[in-house]
Each structure stands twice: as C-alpha cells, then as structure tokens.
Amino acid sequence: MATVELRFSALPEHVRTARLVAAAVARRAGVDEAVLDEVRLAVGEACSRAVGLHRNGGISAPVKVLLTEEEKQFSIEVGDEAPHAAPGGHTPGASGAEIEEDEMGLAVISGLVDDVEVSAGEHGGSIRMRWSTTPPAALPA
C-alpha cells in the first residue's frame, strides 16, 4: 500500500496544486483515464471546502490530503481541523450561507464519486473518496 501525504496552508491558490497531485497519483495508481476529471473535480471541491472551513474558523493548521493506492482501489482523504456539529446540530460560528455552501459542496462530491465517507466531529472532519483501479498491463518480456 503506497501513500502520498500532502499538507498545504489553507489558501485557495493551493487547491489547484492538490488537484494536480491527486490526478497524477490516481493515474499512476491505475484509475481509468476517463475518471481522472472526476477525481480532479472531487478533490478540488473537497479541498476548497476544507480551505473555507479553516479560513472561516480562523484555523492556521494545514489542510491534509492522503492519497492511498491499494490493491484494487485508490482513495483520497481530505481532512480539516474545523469543529463540526454532531448530525442534526449546528456548527459553532457558521452562518446559514456557510452551511448551505458546505451542503452544496458535499452534494457535488457525492455526485462525482460513488464511494464517499464523510466524518465530522468537534476536532475536525474528513472526506474519504474511493475509486476502482485496473492493474497495469504487463510489459512484454
């Protein structure tokens, strides 16, 4: 199991870099070429969401992205350190517009990725996305 870890300051201009790294690692892991645009878009949305949560909450910690290649799947986990409410509760300090934007971002991600897990708690949250991979073709001897 190969893992790439990326940490970046919660600045919007770093989201593009995270998207490029995710696409490159996904390609190397064997994610189908036709799916790479969805990987880029989903990672961009998840990272933008994390950056927004950090900036709105005044959190200086970096956004963390883990890219993991396993035997038959590739996963990306985007983590933030913003406090989240328990299901059905209210996130501390969040406005109605911020909550609506957050829900819209999650809806976009779930529309792009078949296998998504969202976890959240008072010490941060994460979005884990998974894609199937195809084994690389054997090179002729």
N, C-alpha and C positions, 0 to 999 in steps of 0.2 A: 504494500500500500504506500504510494508516494503522495506526499502532501506538500503543497506550497502555501506559505503563510504570508499575507500581505497586510501591513498596517499603514494607515495613512491619516494625516491630520484631517479633521472634519471640515474640509474646504471643497466646494463644488467642483473646482478645477481638477481635483484628484480622482473624481468619479470616472472620467474618461480613461485614465490610466488603468484603473481597476477593470474596466470593461475590456480593454485591450489584453491585459494579462489573462483574464478569465477565458477569452476566446482562444488565445494561444495555447493555454494549458488544456482546455477542452479538446482542441484539435489534436494535440499530442496524445491525449488520453483515449482517443478513438470515438469521440462524439461525432455523429454523422454531420457532414458538411452542411446539409440542408437545415440543420437545427442550430447552427452557430449564431445566426442572427437572433434567435430566441434567447440563447444563452447571454449574448451581449445586452439585449434589452432588459432581461430579467435582472441581471447583475447591476446594470445601471440604475434600475428602479429601486432595488434593494439598498444599494449604496447611497443613492440620493435620499432615500427615506432615513437611513442611519445618520447621514450628514445633517439633515434637517432636525432630527431629534436632538443631536448633540448641540447644534447651534442654538436652537430654541431653549434648550435646558442649560446653556452656559457650561457645557461639559468639555473639558480640554483633552480628555483621553482620546486616543486614536480610534478610528473605526477599524475593525478586524475582519479580514476575509480569509477563510480557509478553503483551499481548493484541493480536493482529495480524489485520487484515482484509485479505484478498487478493481476487482477482477472483471465485473460486468457492468459497472456503473461509475459515474463521475458525479461528485457532489460539490456544491459550493455553499458555504455557510457565511452569512454576513451578520456580524454581531455589533451591537451598540451597548453603551453603558447608561442609557437614559432610563429613568424609572418608568415602569409601565403599570397600569392598573390591573387588578385581577379581572377576569372576564365579568362583564356587566358593571364594572366600576368606572371611575373617571381617573384619567391620568392627571397627576398633580400639575397645575400650571398650564394645561393645554386648553386652547380656545376651541370653539366649535369648528372654525375653519381648519385648524390644525388636525383635529380629529377626523374631519371629513376627508382631508387630503391624505392622511395616513390610511384610511379605509380604502380610498381610491387606489393608492399605490399597491396595497395588498391584493386588491381585485385584479389589477393589471398583471401582477406577478403570477397569481393563480391561473390566469388565462393563458399565460405563456408556458407554464411548467406543469406537467402532470402530477409530479410528486413534490409537494411543498409541505413543510412543517414550520409553523410559527410558534415560538415560545416567548413568553414575556413575564417579567417579574419586577420587583422593586429595585433590583440591581442591574437591570438591563434586559435585552431581548436578543433574539436571533431569528433569522430566516434561513432555513436549510432547503436547498433545491437539489433534485437529483435527475440525472439523465442516463439513459442506457448507452452503453458503448459497444462497439463492434471490435473484435480483436484485430490487430493489424495483420495484413496479408503477409504470408511468409515470403521471404525473398528467395528467388531461385538460387540453387546451390551452384 
